[in-house]
Amino acid sequence: MRPYDPVAHALSINRRSFLTKSAYGLGSAAFAMLAAQHGLGGLQAASFSKGVLQKPHMPVKAKRVIFLCMAGGPPHLELFDNKPVLKNLHGQAFPESFTKGKQIAQLQGAVLKARGGSFEFKKWGKSGMELTDIFPHIGSVADDLCVVRSLKTEQINHDTAHAFFNTGSIIKGRPSMGSWLLYGLGAESENLPGYIVLTSAGRTGQQPISSRQWSSGVLPSKYQGIQFQSKGEAVHYIGNPEGVCQSTQRQVIDEIRRLNGQLAEETVDPEIATRIAQYEMAFKMQSSVPELLDFKSESAKTIEAYGIKEVGDGSFASNCLMARRLAERGVRMIQLYHRAWDLHGNLDNGMKMGAEDVDKATGALINDLKQRGMLDDTLILWGGEFGRTPMGQGTGRDHHIAGYSVFLAGGGIKAGTTYGATDELGYNAVENVVDVHDLHATMLALMGIDHHRLNVKYQGLDVRLTGVAGKVVKGIMA
C-alpha cells in the first residue's frame, strides 16, 4: 500500500476526473431537473404538453397549424396565377431573357416553348379573387383565403425541396416546422401526440415522401411528427393483448417507468425521458384513439360535404375530416400529404383528377372550422414544395422554383386578398417576393413566436427554423 501523497491527490482532482466520477450524480440531477421543469417530480415521465417558451413573444393569432401539402408541385399557372400573355405565346419559343443562366430541372438544354394555362379563371366571392374554375369549392371560400403569388424556393428536386420547405434547410437532421412548434409551444392535448401526419395518394403524379420530412432532427425525439395510418387502423396494436386488462397494463407501464428512471440516474441521456413519456402517451392513446376514430357523431351532411366515400378509406377527403377532429382535440401541428402533383406529362387529366381529390375536401375543412368557431385560431397552409414551369415539357410542366403560389387561411391571415405577383409569363416572382424563410417566420409570428428567439444550441451554433434569414410578411397578416 502506497503512502498518502497530498500533492498527488490534489493534482488528481482535475476537470476530467471530476466529470468522470460525478457523471452518475450529474445525470440524476439533470433528469430530476427535467422532470421538475414539467411539474412532475420524482421519476415520472417528461410531459409532452409544455414547450420551452414561458410565454409568447407577441400576440397569439393562431393556436394550431394544418398544413395541406400538395406533394409534387401543383402548377400555379393552372390554379392561382392567370397569365393571358403566356396563353397568347402558347407553343412559341419561350424568351431566352427569362431563362438564360437560370436553374432548370429536366428541361436543361431542351428547346423551350411557352405553355399557356390549361383552364379558365374566374372571379370568386365578394373579393373578386381570381382562381381556376376547376376549384369551385376552394373558390367558394375565396373570401377566407390569402393567396401568395410570389413565393420562391431554393431547391429544384423533390426530396431536398420538401426538406427545405419543412425544415428551412437541406442539411439532414434539421427539425421540421411542426417539431419547432411543439418544442416552443407544446401541445394542448395530453392524450394524443402534439404533431400528427397523414398521407394520401392521387391517381397519378405520386412523388414519394420521406419520413424525415416530419423528423425532430437535433431536437429531442419526443418532438417528432407521428404518422397515423390513413387507411384501416390509424395506430397499430392500440388494444391490449387478450387477457391483459387496463389495470394490468397500468402496472406494466409503472414498472417500466421505474426501471427507466433507474437507468436515467446512471446514464446521461435525455432520450430516456422521451422513452418514459412515449410509454405514458401510448397508454393514454389506448382510450383516446378509439374515440378519435369513432365517426358516429359526424352527420351524413358533414360526410357528404367533405366528399368522403367511406370514412377511413385513405383518401385526402377522409384525412381532412380527421384533421378537423385532431384540431378539436388540441393537436398542435397536423400535416396532410397528398401525393398527386408531379405532372411532367398528362398534365390536363392529372389536374382534373387532382382537383377532384382535394377541392371539395379543402373547401369543406375551411367551412367546417369556420362554423365551429375554430378558423380564427387555426392557420391553414395549402401548397407544394415548388411550382411548375411556364414552359411545356411534352404534355406536362417541369419543376420551377423562381415564382409560384400557395394560399393560407384563418389564424390571423388577411382574408380575401392576394399578395405579390410574378412577371407577365409567370416565371419570376417580381412583386413583394416571399421566400420559404419568410413564410416560416410569418407562421411563427402568427403563433406568437419571434423566429429569432426560438433556437437550440447544436455543435456550437444556434439552430433555428429560419436559419440566418427570414422576415415576417406583415402584408398577409390581419
N, C-alpha and C positions, 0 to 999 in steps of 0.2 A: 504494500500500500504506500503510494507516494505521499510525502508530507504536504500539508496545505500550503499553497503559494498564493498570497493575497494579490500580488501583482498580476499573475497569470489569470487568476479568477476575474479580476477587473477587466483585463483585456478580452476575456472570452464573452463578455456581455456587449456584443455589438448588435447592429440593426438586424443582420441576417439571422443570428441565433435567436434574438428576441422574437422575430416574426415566426421562425420555425417552431419555437417552443410554445408560443401563445396562440398558434393558428386555431386550435380547437376552441379555446376560450373566446377568441375574436369571432369565430364562426357562430358560436352560440349567441354571443351578444348581437351580432348582425341579424341573425334570424329573429331573435326576440324583438329587436327594434323594428324589423319589417312587419312583424305581426302587430306590434303596438301601434304602428302608423295606421293600420287598418282597424284599430279599435277591437282587436281580437284577443290579445293577451295569450299567454301560455303557448301551447303548440297547435293552436287552431290554424286553419288554412287562411292564407292571404286572400282578402276579398277581391272579387272581380268588379265590385261596384264603384270603387273610388279611383279617381285619377290623381295625377301628381299636382294638378293645379288646385290651390286652396280656394281661389275664387276667380271668376272670369276677368280677363284683361280689359274687356269692353262690353257694351250691352249685348245681350244674347238675343239673336233673332231666330235662330234655328236650334232645335234640340237633337235632331237626328238627320241622317242623310240616307236617301235611297238613290243609288247610282244605277241607272239603266244603261248598261254598257253594251253598245251595238258592235260586237267584236267583228273585225274585218274591215271596217272603214266605210260607213254609208256615204254615198256621194252627195255632197252639199248642193250640187247643181241640179239634181233631180228633186231635192226635198225643200231646201230653205233659201236658196240664193239664185233668184231668177236673173238670167243674163241674156236679154234679147240680142245683143251684139254677137254673142257667141253662137246663137242659133242662126243668125244671118251668115256666119262664117262657116257653118257646118260643112264638113267634107273638104274644106280648103286647107292649104298649108297653114300651120299654126305659126304666128310671128316669132322669128328666132330671137327677137329682142327680149321676149319674156323668159326664154328657156336657156339662153346661152350661159354656160358656166354653172348652171343650177343642178342640184342633185335630183336625179330621176331614177326610179327603180328599174323596172324591166324594159322601159322604153328607151333606155340609154342607147344612143347610136341609131335608133329607128327613125324613119320618116314620120314626122309628127303632123297629124291632121286634127283640126278642130272638131269637137263633137258637141253639138248643142244639147240642151236638156231634153229628155225624152217625154216629159209630162207637162201638162199645163199648170200654171199657177193661178190662184185666185186670192182675193182679199177676204180675210176671215174676221168675225167679231166686230165689236164697236171700234177696236183699234185699227181695223183695216190691215192687219198684218198679212203680208204676202207669203203664202205657203203653198206647197204642192197640193194638187187635187186628189192624190192617192192617199192622203192622210186626213180624211174627213173628220175623224173623231179627235185627232190632235188639233185639227183646225177649229173644232167646236169649242176648245178650251184656249184658244189663242190669246184671249184677254187675261189669262193667268200665266202666260209664258213670257220669258225674256230670251230671245234668240240672239246668240253671239255669232256674228257672221265673219269675224276677223281673228279667229283662233289660229295659231300656228304651233307646230311642234318641231322637235329636232331629229326624230328617228323615223326612218323610212321603211324599216322592216317590222313585221308584226310583233314579234316577241319583245324586241327592245322598245318598240313604240308603246306597247302595253305597259312594260316596266316603267318607262318614263312617265306615262300618264298616271300610273298608280302610285309611284314612289318618288317621282321627281328626279330619278337618276337611272342610268343603265347599269350601275355597279350592283352586282349581286349582293344580297344581304342588307339592302336598304328597306326600311319599314314602309308598308303601304299606307295610303291615306287613312284607311279605316283603323289601322293599328295606331297611328298617331292620335286619332280622335279618342280611341279607347284609352290610350296611355295618358292623354291630357285630361279627359273629362270623366273617364269611367263609363259605366253603364247604369241605366235606370232599372234594369231587371236583375233580380237575384237568382232567377230560376231558368234563365236562358243565357247563352253566350251573348256578349255585347256586340259581336261582329259576325254576321252570318252571310254566307254566299250561296246562291242558287244558280244553276246553269240550265240553258235550254238550247236547242238547235233547230234551225230552219231546214228547208228542203234543199238548199244549195248554198254555196259560199261558206262552208263550215270550217273556219280557221280554228286550229287547236288553241286551247287556253291552258296555261301552266299554273299550277297551284302556287307558284312563287309570287303570283300577282296579288295574293292576299296574305303574304308572309309578314311576320312581325320583324324580320331582319335582325338588326342589332338590339332591338328591344326584347325584354323577356318574352318567352313564347306564349305566356298567357294572354298577350295582346294580339295574337294572330287571328285571322278570319277562320271560321269553322264552316266547312262546306256541308250543307244539308243536301240529301238526295232529292231531286225534283220529282222522281217517279217512285211509286211504292212507298216503303217506309223511309221517312225523312232521315231518321237516325237508326242505324242497325243495332240490334241487340239491346234495345231500350228496356225490354222487360227482364224480370228476374228469371233465372233458370227454374225449372219446375221443382217444387219442394222448398224453394227459398222464399220466405216471406219478407215483408218490408222491415220488420224489426230485426230479423237476422242480418239483412243487408246493411242496416244501420250499424250493427255491431261490427261487421266486417270493415266498414268504412272507418269507424272509430279506431279500430286496431291498426289499420294501415296508416292512419294519420299519426298514431302514437309512434309507430316504427319509423315513419319518415321524419318525425320530429326528433327522434334519437339520432338518425343519420344527419340531420341538419346541425345538431350540436357537435358533430365530429367532422363535418365537411363544409368548406366554404363554397357553397353552390346555391345561388338564388333560384335556380330551376327547381330545387326541392320544394320551395314554397308554391311554385306553379303546379307541381305534381300533386301536392296536397289539395290545392284549390280545384284541380281538374276532377279528382275523385268526388269532392263535395258537389261540384256542378253536375257531374254525371248522375249522382244520386238524386239531386233535385229535378233533373230533366226526366227522370222516370215517371214523375207525375205531371210535369208541365208540358212535355212534348205530346202525349196523347190528347191533352186538352187543346193544344195548339192545332192539332191535325183534325179535330172534330169540327167539321164544317156544317153541322146540322143547324147551327144558329144563323147561317147565311141564307138569305131568302133566294128563291128561284129568280127573282128580279135582279138581284146582285150578281148571281152566277151568270145570267144571260148578259148583263151589262159588260162584264169582262170578256165575254165571248168564249167562256170555258165549255168545252165539250164534256169533259169529265174531270172533276177535281182530283188533283194529284197525278195528272196524266203526263207530267214532264214538260208541258207547254209553257211558253212565256206568259200566256194569259193566267194560267194557274199559279205561276210563280208571282205574278203581280198581286193577286189576291192574298197569297201567303205573305208578301211584303207588307201589305197593309196590316195584317194580323200581327206580324212581328213588330211593326212600328207601334201598334197599340200596347204591346207588352214591354216596351221600354228598350228594345234593341237599338243601339246607337248607330250602327252602320249596317246597311243592307245593300248588297250588290247582286244584281241580276245580270248575268252574262248571256246574251243571245247571239249565237254563232250563225250568221246568215248573210254577211255583207261583203265577203271577199269576192267581188264580182269583176274579175278580169275578162269574163265573157258572159254572154247571155244576160246582159245587164237588165234589159227591159222586163223579161219574165222574172228574173231574180228579184227585181224591185217590187213587182206586183205581189209576189209570194211573201217577201219580207214585210210589206205593208199589211198584208192580211194577217200576219203573225203578231205584229206589235201595235198597230194603230189603235184598234178598239180597246185593247187592254190598257195601253198607256193613258188614253183619254179617260177610261173608267177609273183608273187608280187616282188620277188627279181629282176627278169629280167626287169620288168616294171619300178621299181625305178631306176635301172641302166641305162636304155635307156633314162630316163628323167633327168639324172644327179643328182638324189636325194639319191642314195645309199651311196655315200661318207659321207653324213652328217645325215643319218638315221640309227640308231642302231636297228637291229632286233635280238630278243632273242626268241628261239624256245625250248620248253621243258616243263616238268611237275613238280609236287611237289615232286616226288621221282621216283625211278626206280622200277624194278621188280626182284624178287629173281632168282638166278641161280638154285634153287631147284624148282621142279614142285609142283603144287597144283592142283591135279586132271588133268584137261585139260588146266590149266592156270598157272599163277605165282602169288605169294603173294607180298605185299608191301616190298620195300627194300630201305634202307637209307645209307648204308655204301659205296656205289660207284655206280654212274650212269652217264648218258651222257645228255648234252644239246648242241645246237650249236648257234653261233652268226654270224652275217654278217653285213657288212657295217660299218659306223660310227667309223672309226679308229681301226677296228679289223684286225689282221694279217690274211689275206685271204689265203685259200688253205692249211691250217695247222690243225694238231691235237695237243692237249695239254693234258698231263697227261695220266695215264693208271691205270687200275685195275689189280688185280692179274690174274693168268692163268685161273681161273674159273669165273672171273667177279664178285667176291664177294666184296672185299675191294679195295678202292682207295689207291694205294701204291706209285704212282709217280706223283710229282707236284700236291699234293692234293689241291683241291679248295673247300672251304665251301661256304654256301649261303652268309655270311657276306662279303667274299672276292669278290663274284660276284657283290654284291651291291656296294662295294667300287670301283670296276673297272668301273661299269656302270656310277657312279657319276663322276669318273675321266675323262671318255671319254666326259662327258657333261661339263667339266671344273670346277668340284666341288671337293674340298677336303672334304672327308666324315667326317673328324674330326671337320670341321668348319661349317657344316650345322646342326644346332640343335635348339631346342626350350626348354625353361625352363618350367618344369611341376612338381608340387609338390616338388620343391626344387632341382630337378635333371635336368641334360642336357639330353634330349631325342634326339636320332638320329637314322637314319635308320640302322646303323651298330652296335648299342649298344656300348659296350666297346671293340669290336673285329673288325676284317676286315682288310685286306691288299690288296693293288692294285696288280692285277696279270699282271705284265708287259709283261710276256711271251706271252700273247694273244693280245697285243696291237701293232699296226704297228709302 
